[in-house]
Amino acid sequence: MAAHEPRDTGVADAPGKSSSPRPEEGVLGRDFRALSIGIVSVVLLIAFEATAVGTAMPVAARELDGLSLYAFAFSGYFTTSLFGMVLAGQWSDRRGPLGALTCGIATFAAGLLLAGTAGVMWLFILGRAVQGLGGGLVIVALYVVVGRAYPERLRPAIMAAFAASWVVPSVVGPLASGAVTEHLGWRWVFLGIPALVLFPLALALPQIRRLAAGPVDGPASASSDRRRIRLALGISLGAALLQYAAQDLRPLSLLPAAAGVALLVPAVLGLLPRGTWRAARGLPSVVLLRGVAAGSFIAAESFVPLMLVTQRGLSPTLAGFSLAAGGVTWALGSWVQSRPRVEPYRDRLTTGGMILVAAAIAAAPSVLIDAVPAWTVAVAWAFGCFGMGLVISSTSVLLLQLSAPEEAGSNSAALQISDGLSNVLLLAAGGAAFAALGGGTVSHAATDASGGSHPAAFAAVFLPMAAVALVGAWVTTRLRQSVSDGTAVT
């Protein structure tokens, strides 16, 4: 989440190397209890951090005089997580997931400490980038652990636990973060989390060493691994340059923008399925839809707390509450699409989901009008998250339906790249529009009930993202391959 995320990463199962537990053993049985609690706790912490940071971010950016760089604080995370995901996949195949997971958690904690102690906005953004690298390592390594440590019959249960671990943080995270920000300061939102990683590490690492240690692939794939890492580095550097150019709105910024495109285009073409950018039917459209949905929604969501704090004078706690119900409705949408009776209507579900997402994003800036109640955003976002639950989970299901067994891993990686890259690019576009219309000059005085001074800057973020979501509704009509191809999904 993606990255941006990850609520549902879509990572396919890796080849298993689990022990032979008793047939009736469950995920909380004796053989798996410590591992299950440990890795679910890691996901819980990542989820809490992801949902809490959005509430503290407006205050952090304002105190660090960095409102004009607000979008960097989000896109910096997504940019480095792209590289971390690919690196974790190769590392886990070579040496097992233990090293990637341990390094990822340590890097994630280091990024939190760096952001929490930052005295200037660029150092804060660097901390977020370090977090992203660690988050990318962790989330892929966790799913490799699931594929290797758990027998096939238990994998749906542990995956469901991962999804459920986002619900409580989505409700409690913004409220707790708002309270901490108001009473202790925004820095403690970041500094308080690293100490909590010790508990899941102590539980999970010995079990990972026992059940999921060791390499998967042999040295024959070394050349392919190096190529994919080079392409992932190209995506990360290219996206970073484009993000910088989007925020530095001067003619000279065309140079880093051109360099970013030169790095990004060949890397994306090498890592995503052929035909993705033209919405070719089948797998390419599934991968494209994941990016369109995640990117438009995350780019818009990143500006919701800032809009409510600066334009409507809400406290960080109340601004965070506007996003709280979304975790529950997202999980509800995921549950609805998983019912066997709705499988024949999956395409229609994704279309309806994208329409809900577009409507929610378009409705959010209505609170820029004083006569519109601020709670309108909370209601709209609850419906939007329900739509995202339908769409994001469905893209994972469709991806596996359309993938041959030997291609499931690379196709799942492509789904994640589309997710994370779209987060970066659409955040860059939204941040550029926000800065161009004076959004970065909102002052401390703009936090009273009379509203801030640049409402058009927020409208310039939300309305284009709603249009992108509507494009996603069209992409949902191209998810199935034609019958004439002989490859239609049933």
Buried (B, 14 or more C-beta within 10 A) or exposed (E): BBBBBBBBBBBBBBEBBBEEBEEEBBBBEEBBBBBBBBBBBBBBBBBBBBBBBBBBBBBBBBBBEBBBBBBBBBBBBBBBBBBBBBBBBBBBBBBBBBBBBBBBBBBBBBBBBBBBEBEEBEBBBBBBBBBBBBBBBBBBBBBBBBBBBBBEEBBEBBBBBBBBBBBBBBBBBBBBBBBBBBEEBBBBBBBBBBEBBEBBBEBBBBBBEBBBBEEBBEEEBEEEBEEBBEBBBBBBBBBBBBBBBBBBEEEEBEEBBEBBBEBBBBBBEBBBBEBBEEBBBBBBBBBBBBBBBBBBBBBBBBBBBBBBBBBBBBBBBBBBBBBBBBBBBBBBBBBBBBEEEBEEEBBEBBBBBBBBBBBBBBBBBBBBEEEBEBEBBBBBBBBBBBBBBBBBBBBBBBBBBBBEEEBBBBBBBBBBBBBBBBBBBBBBBBBBBBBBBEBBBBEEEBBEEEBBBBBBBBBBBBBBBBEBBBBBBBBBBBBBBEEEEEEEEE
